[in-house]
Amino acid sequence: MNIPWIALLQEVLQRPLLVVSLPVLFALAFIFILSLVNSVTFPRLKPERPKTFPRVSMLIPARNEAGNIQSSLSSLLAQDYPNFEILLLDDHSEDATCSLAQETAGGDERFRLVKGEHLPVGWLGKNWACHQLARQAVGDVLVFTDADIRWKPGALSALIAGREKHAADVLTVWPDQETVSPTERMVIPMMMLVVLGYLPEIFVRFLPIPLFAAANGQCLAFTRPAYARIGGHAAVSDHVVEDVALSRLAKRSRLKLVMSLGSRLIHGRMYQDWHGVRRGFAKNILAGHASSPLFLVFSALFHWSLFVFPWIWLLLGSLGTRQDLWPAFPAAMIILGLGARAVTAVTAGLRLVDVIWLPVSVLLMTLIAVQALLWHFRDGGPQWKGRLIAHNRGLKPKPGEEGETSHHMLKP
């Protein structure tokens, strides 16, 4: 009895490369289609005024930010929003961060400098800094932002208008990313490829499921009741990727989480060179994979199969398979991969010309994963700004209690 689907199955099983390539092709098609959908549905900040003007607290944790703080603070002081304060917490900076901030503020009454307290056991540095800032803030809306973020005129009004429009309890903005050096241009756009190509924005906005949650700590705004309801940064005191953890808590609390693009109103340059890119991404990448080295290795292999393997197959030829698979299959994979990368580049305002370097981007991300694994197995955790980040889980004190430091200073 000749059953067509059995014959097809037998043929597929006789061709191992086809068995491998079909899931890869389907995955790439999914990423491409989702990128297109997200490019349409993703909210954007718009230069508009809100209907109401709640008191806003702009909260900036800063450690050794002398190179960024003047331009960032100047951009905030130039905002036309009528009802806001700026709190800058100095996290034991070893450079001129404090003096430059005070000089830039020039006695502006909207600005306050907060001296960071000693780090308690069970806390990571940024989370502790944000917790202290929230305690000092008087605003009805708390906006946590980084010292390397710049705000175009009207950006704060646009952010509050966007929160108002979507009735968001939590609004996170993905700023436009400035990339200058070749490695910045290769690696940093991969962040937006993941956001736009892997996560349905509509699900984030409308489904109360923690799986569909993401946030960017470069710009993360809460209404005060929402921040209190999830427990604030005290609830994520030992999380390396605290922004995503906060977004998932918001989902569990049935709060409305909205993601938005900066749309040239909020922008920043994350890192200056390969050294900064490698260490900055390696700091978070393992935590972003559930702190599982095995999951991180699997993720690296998965991305090689999507974005590197098709190029190898195309260049080396049929690899022993029937000629009807080559070059159609690898070419289709490459087109879908580059297509997804191109869609995310246009959507996020990144260079379209860099799309062709997608395989190189994956190679660099692999080196970053290797750095994270070296830190994990050799040094006991990721490192950042002269500190070894130790997790100290199980030692978390009650909010407000202080203890020994959980950041150990590294020797120069």
PLY file of the C-alpha trace (Angstrom):
ply
format ascii 1.0
element vertex 412
property float x
property float y
property float z
element edge 411
property int vertex1
property int vertex2
end_header
0.00 0.00 0.00
1.60 3.22 -1.17
0.94 6.04 1.29
2.49 9.34 0.06
3.33 10.77 3.46
5.16 7.58 4.50
7.25 7.74 1.35
8.01 11.40 2.06
9.00 10.57 5.65
11.32 7.82 4.46
12.94 10.19 2.01
13.43 12.86 4.67
15.02 10.40 7.10
17.48 9.40 4.40
18.66 12.97 4.11
20.03 14.10 7.53
20.91 17.59 6.35
17.30 18.18 5.35
16.15 16.99 8.79
18.42 19.61 10.37
17.76 22.42 7.92
13.95 22.30 7.93
13.60 23.39 11.61
16.21 26.09 10.99
14.26 27.33 7.99
11.00 27.41 9.96
12.66 29.23 12.87
14.07 31.87 10.52
10.69 32.30 8.87
9.09 32.80 12.28
11.70 35.41 13.29
11.29 37.26 10.00
7.48 37.32 10.19
7.48 38.36 13.86
9.95 41.16 13.07
7.57 42.46 10.41
4.59 42.31 12.77
6.48 44.01 15.59
7.71 46.73 13.25
4.06 47.70 12.77
2.63 47.20 16.26
5.51 48.40 18.44
4.57 51.70 20.16
6.80 54.71 19.49
7.29 57.81 21.56
5.92 60.88 19.82
6.74 64.55 20.44
3.49 65.40 22.19
2.33 66.87 25.48
0.43 64.81 28.06
-3.03 65.84 29.21
-1.93 65.83 32.85
1.42 66.54 34.46
2.07 64.23 37.42
5.16 64.86 39.50
8.04 62.89 37.92
11.25 61.73 39.60
14.15 61.11 37.21
16.40 58.62 39.03
19.99 58.09 37.87
22.37 55.60 39.52
25.94 56.58 38.65
29.34 55.05 39.27
32.40 56.48 37.50
30.34 58.28 34.86
32.52 61.39 34.42
32.55 60.85 30.66
28.76 60.83 30.37
27.17 62.72 33.21
27.44 66.26 31.86
25.73 65.60 28.54
23.08 63.37 30.12
22.27 65.78 32.94
22.26 68.79 30.60
19.73 67.06 28.37
17.44 66.42 31.35
17.72 69.94 32.73
16.69 71.25 29.29
13.35 69.37 29.33
10.19 71.46 29.06
8.15 69.21 31.35
6.92 71.51 34.15
6.88 69.17 37.14
9.93 66.98 37.71
12.99 66.41 39.87
16.35 64.80 39.08
18.05 62.59 41.66
21.57 61.38 40.93
23.00 58.75 43.27
26.77 58.60 43.44
27.69 54.94 43.94
31.15 55.56 45.44
32.60 56.94 42.21
36.38 57.16 41.95
36.35 59.89 39.31
34.88 63.38 38.95
31.26 62.26 38.55
30.00 64.24 41.56
31.80 67.50 40.89
30.88 67.47 37.21
27.22 66.78 38.04
27.08 69.65 40.52
28.84 71.96 38.09
26.40 71.03 35.31
23.35 71.50 37.56
24.61 74.94 38.56
22.39 75.11 41.63
19.21 74.17 39.74
16.63 73.41 42.45
15.29 70.46 40.45
18.56 68.58 40.98
19.63 66.62 44.06
22.83 64.64 44.59
22.44 61.56 46.79
25.45 59.88 48.37
25.24 56.10 48.13
25.19 54.04 51.31
27.28 50.93 51.92
26.04 47.90 50.04
24.17 45.36 52.20
24.58 41.61 51.89
22.26 40.13 49.27
22.15 43.22 47.06
23.80 44.00 43.74
25.13 47.51 43.26
22.73 48.99 40.71
19.69 47.51 42.42
20.76 48.97 45.76
21.37 52.36 44.13
17.91 52.34 42.52
16.32 51.29 45.83
17.93 54.26 47.60
16.82 56.62 44.84
13.22 55.41 45.08
13.24 56.03 48.84
14.36 59.63 48.27
12.02 60.38 45.37
8.82 62.39 45.80
7.34 61.85 42.33
4.11 60.10 41.37
6.00 58.57 38.42
9.46 57.07 38.97
11.70 56.98 35.89
14.93 55.01 36.27
17.47 55.91 33.61
21.20 55.52 33.00
23.90 58.16 33.06
24.76 57.54 29.39
21.24 58.31 28.11
20.48 61.60 26.37
17.04 63.17 26.21
16.07 65.30 23.24
13.93 68.40 23.95
10.38 67.26 24.70
11.39 63.64 25.39
10.15 63.59 28.98
6.78 65.03 27.94
6.60 62.38 25.21
7.34 59.62 27.72
4.60 60.76 30.11
2.19 61.19 27.19
3.01 57.65 26.03
2.40 56.23 29.50
-0.89 58.15 29.65
-1.98 57.02 26.17
-1.51 53.33 26.94
-2.59 53.57 30.58
0.65 51.83 31.43
1.57 50.96 34.98
5.06 50.22 33.74
6.54 51.75 30.60
9.96 50.77 29.31
11.65 52.54 26.43
14.27 51.08 24.09
16.44 54.12 23.34
17.99 54.64 19.93
21.45 53.11 20.18
24.43 55.09 18.92
27.10 52.80 17.47
30.45 54.09 16.25
33.22 51.48 16.37
32.95 48.35 14.18
32.31 46.02 17.12
29.57 48.29 18.48
27.93 48.18 15.07
28.19 44.38 14.93
27.00 43.52 18.47
24.63 46.14 19.85
21.99 45.72 17.08
21.67 42.07 18.12
19.80 43.31 21.18
17.06 44.76 19.00
17.02 41.65 16.81
16.13 39.64 19.92
13.52 42.14 21.12
11.78 42.56 17.75
12.38 39.10 16.32
11.76 36.84 19.31
9.13 38.55 21.49
5.60 39.39 20.29
5.05 42.97 21.45
1.26 42.56 21.37
1.56 39.69 23.89
3.71 41.84 26.16
1.13 44.60 26.12
-2.03 42.55 26.51
-1.35 39.09 27.99
-0.80 38.78 31.78
1.81 36.04 31.32
5.31 36.58 32.79
6.87 34.68 29.88
5.93 37.63 27.66
7.78 40.29 29.60
10.89 42.36 28.91
12.25 45.72 29.94
15.26 47.95 29.41
16.87 49.47 32.48
18.17 52.36 30.38
14.68 53.85 30.66
12.11 52.23 32.92
9.12 54.15 34.31
6.69 53.09 37.05
3.70 54.72 38.61
4.42 54.87 42.32
1.57 52.46 43.23
2.85 49.95 40.64
6.41 50.15 41.98
5.16 49.60 45.53
2.89 46.75 44.48
5.73 44.65 43.02
8.05 45.42 45.93
10.37 47.70 44.01
14.06 46.89 43.63
14.00 45.18 47.02
12.14 42.34 45.32
14.97 41.84 42.80
17.89 42.82 45.01
20.20 40.01 43.82
19.17 39.85 40.15
21.81 40.75 37.58
19.15 41.40 34.91
16.92 43.33 37.26
14.92 45.12 34.56
13.53 41.88 33.11
12.87 40.56 36.63
10.87 43.69 37.46
8.86 43.35 34.24
7.93 39.77 35.14
6.87 40.82 38.62
4.66 43.46 37.00
3.02 40.75 34.89
2.45 38.52 37.89
0.82 41.45 39.68
-1.56 41.98 36.74
-0.06 45.39 35.96
0.00 46.75 32.44
3.48 46.62 30.92
4.17 48.54 27.72
7.36 48.60 25.65
8.12 51.56 23.39
10.81 52.65 20.97
12.71 55.86 21.66
12.09 57.16 18.14
15.01 59.60 18.18
13.75 61.26 21.36
15.76 59.13 23.80
19.15 57.82 22.76
22.50 56.76 24.12
25.81 55.08 23.46
26.19 52.00 25.62
29.88 51.26 25.09
32.86 52.89 23.39
34.86 49.93 22.02
35.20 46.14 21.88
36.51 45.98 25.46
33.39 47.73 26.75
31.03 45.80 24.47
32.49 42.44 25.43
32.48 43.05 29.16
29.12 44.86 29.17
27.25 42.11 27.35
29.14 39.33 29.16
27.99 40.83 32.47
24.34 40.05 31.65
24.31 37.27 29.09
24.51 34.31 31.48
21.85 35.75 33.79
19.73 36.33 30.68
19.93 32.57 30.07
18.55 31.65 33.50
22.14 31.56 34.89
22.54 28.22 33.13
25.86 27.60 31.31
24.24 24.72 29.44
21.41 26.94 28.22
23.94 29.57 27.11
25.92 26.99 25.12
22.71 25.72 23.53
21.73 29.30 22.63
25.11 29.90 20.98
24.77 26.71 18.92
21.20 27.63 17.99
22.29 31.03 16.67
25.15 29.45 14.75
22.61 27.15 13.08
20.44 30.14 12.16
22.93 32.72 11.01
26.31 31.03 10.32
25.63 27.48 9.15
23.64 28.58 6.02
26.64 30.64 4.82
28.98 27.68 5.30
26.58 25.41 3.45
26.22 27.89 0.59
29.97 28.37 0.24
30.95 24.71 0.52
28.30 23.40 -1.84
25.87 20.52 -1.59
27.74 18.75 1.26
26.90 15.36 -0.15
23.16 15.97 -0.42
21.09 15.88 -3.57
21.57 18.96 -5.70
17.94 20.06 -5.35
18.70 21.19 -1.77
21.58 23.43 -2.79
21.69 26.36 -3.25
17.96 26.93 -2.66
17.86 25.94 1.02
20.91 27.84 2.29
20.01 30.85 0.14
16.49 30.94 1.58
17.89 30.75 5.12
20.33 33.58 4.44
17.63 35.78 2.92
15.30 35.23 5.87
18.07 35.91 8.41
19.27 39.06 6.69
15.66 40.09 6.14
14.86 39.89 9.85
18.02 41.79 10.70
17.15 44.45 8.10
13.60 44.89 9.42
14.87 45.36 12.98
17.55 47.80 11.78
15.02 50.00 10.01
12.55 49.79 12.91
15.17 50.70 15.53
16.92 53.37 13.45
20.16 51.40 13.03
22.48 51.26 10.02
21.06 49.12 7.23
24.52 48.62 5.70
25.63 46.60 8.74
23.03 43.91 8.10
25.38 41.94 5.85
27.73 41.35 8.79
25.20 39.25 10.68
27.41 36.10 10.76
30.25 38.18 12.22
27.85 39.49 14.86
27.10 35.91 15.90
30.81 35.11 16.10
31.37 38.12 18.37
28.40 37.13 20.53
30.01 33.70 20.88
33.19 35.33 22.20
31.05 37.26 24.67
29.44 34.01 25.82
32.91 32.51 26.29
33.88 35.52 28.43
30.78 35.05 30.58
31.54 31.35 31.06
35.16 32.11 32.00
33.97 34.58 34.62
31.45 32.07 35.91
33.79 29.08 36.28
37.10 30.83 36.93
36.21 33.98 38.89
32.90 33.17 40.54
30.77 35.68 38.64
30.65 38.57 36.17
32.72 41.71 36.64
31.81 45.34 36.09
33.51 48.67 36.84
36.19 47.13 39.01
33.78 44.89 40.92
33.16 41.19 41.02
29.41 40.66 41.17
28.76 38.00 43.79
25.21 36.73 44.09
25.12 35.80 47.81
21.70 34.24 47.43
20.16 33.16 50.71
21.75 36.04 52.58
19.30 38.72 51.57
18.45 41.03 54.49
15.17 42.72 55.10
14.72 45.94 53.11
16.62 48.74 54.77
19.01 46.50 56.71
22.69 46.79 55.94
25.45 44.27 56.21
28.68 43.26 54.61
29.30 44.12 51.01
28.36 41.61 48.34
30.60 43.34 45.81
34.25 42.55 46.28
36.63 45.13 44.92
39.04 43.74 42.36
42.69 44.56 42.56
43.96 46.71 39.66
0 1
1 2
2 3
3 4
4 5
5 6
6 7
7 8
8 9
9 10
10 11
11 12
12 13
13 14
14 15
15 16
16 17
17 18
18 19
19 20
20 21
21 22
22 23
23 24
24 25
25 26
26 27
27 28
28 29
29 30
30 31
31 32
32 33
33 34
34 35
35 36
36 37
37 38
38 39
39 40
40 41
41 42
42 43
43 44
44 45
45 46
46 47
47 48
48 49
49 50
50 51
51 52
52 53
53 54
54 55
55 56
56 57
57 58
58 59
59 60
60 61
61 62
62 63
63 64
64 65
65 66
66 67
67 68
68 69
69 70
70 71
71 72
72 73
73 74
74 75
75 76
76 77
77 78
78 79
79 80
80 81
81 82
82 83
83 84
84 85
85 86
86 87
87 88
88 89
89 90
90 91
91 92
92 93
93 94
94 95
95 96
96 97
97 98
98 99
99 100
100 101
101 102
102 103
103 104
104 105
105 106
106 107
107 108
108 109
109 110
110 111
111 112
112 113
113 114
114 115
115 116
116 117
117 118
118 119
119 120
120 121
121 122
122 123
123 124
124 125
125 126
126 127
127 128
128 129
129 130
130 131
131 132
132 133
133 134
134 135
135 136
136 137
137 138
138 139
139 140
140 141
141 142
142 143
143 144
144 145
145 146
146 147
147 148
148 149
149 150
150 151
151 152
152 153
153 154
154 155
155 156
156 157
157 158
158 159
159 160
160 161
161 162
162 163
163 164
164 165
165 166
166 167
167 168
168 169
169 170
170 171
171 172
172 173
173 174
174 175
175 176
176 177
177 178
178 179
179 180
180 181
181 182
182 183
183 184
184 185
185 186
186 187
187 188
188 189
189 190
190 191
191 192
192 193
193 194
194 195
195 196
196 197
197 198
198 199
199 200
200 201
201 202
202 203
203 204
204 205
205 206
206 207
207 208
208 209
209 210
210 211
211 212
212 213
213 214
214 215
215 216
216 217
217 218
218 219
219 220
220 221
221 222
222 223
223 224
224 225
225 226
226 227
227 228
228 229
229 230
230 231
231 232
232 233
233 234
234 235
235 236
236 237
237 238
238 239
239 240
240 241
241 242
242 243
243 244
244 245
245 246
246 247
247 248
248 249
249 250
250 251
251 252
252 253
253 254
254 255
255 256
256 257
257 258
258 259
259 260
260 261
261 262
262 263
263 264
264 265
265 266
266 267
267 268
268 269
269 270
270 271
271 272
272 273
273 274
274 275
275 276
276 277
277 278
278 279
279 280
280 281
281 282
282 283
283 284
284 285
285 286
286 287
287 288
288 289
289 290
290 291
291 292
292 293
293 294
294 295
295 296
296 297
297 298
298 299
299 300
300 301
301 302
302 303
303 304
304 305
305 306
306 307
307 308
308 309
309 310
310 311
311 312
312 313
313 314
314 315
315 316
316 317
317 318
318 319
319 320
320 321
321 322
322 323
323 324
324 325
325 326
326 327
327 328
328 329
329 330
330 331
331 332
332 333
333 334
334 335
335 336
336 337
337 338
338 339
339 340
340 341
341 342
342 343
343 344
344 345
345 346
346 347
347 348
348 349
349 350
350 351
351 352
352 353
353 354
354 355
355 356
356 357
357 358
358 359
359 360
360 361
361 362
362 363
363 364
364 365
365 366
366 367
367 368
368 369
369 370
370 371
371 372
372 373
373 374
374 375
375 376
376 377
377 378
378 379
379 380
380 381
381 382
382 383
383 384
384 385
385 386
386 387
387 388
388 389
389 390
390 391
391 392
392 393
393 394
394 395
395 396
396 397
397 398
398 399
399 400
400 401
401 402
402 403
403 404
404 405
405 406
406 407
407 408
408 409
409 410
410 411
